[in-house]
Amino acid sequence: MTVAYVKAMYSKLVSTVGESTANRELRRPDWMHIIRAKAFANLWMKANKAHKAGLQVVEISGTDELHVVGDWRSVFAEGRDLNQVKEKLTYLLGGKG
């Protein structure tokens, strides 16, 4: 329960810190840049791990979306823990399926 709470609060902080109208009282651009930079770095490290494992990286979006071609479950553990990934959407590239 504690991990879920911390993740929810972290998500809320990341989405509202900075220039958000939802949280005008908390305007810390330095925090915003540090937190977002860490999130981007984590995502790029996952993309690099996927590439090295032979998956084709199709798209990297925002701070939490990595689109790959191939069996990502052989590279990443699936789940909601901090070191795991979860499937959000499955789709076919380039045509009908």
Secondary structure, 3 states (H helix, E strand, C coil): CHHHHHHHHHHHHHHHCCCCCCCCCCCCHHHHHHHHHHHHHHHHHHHHHHHHCCCEEEEEECCCEEEEECCHHHCCCECCCCCCECCCCCCCCCCCC
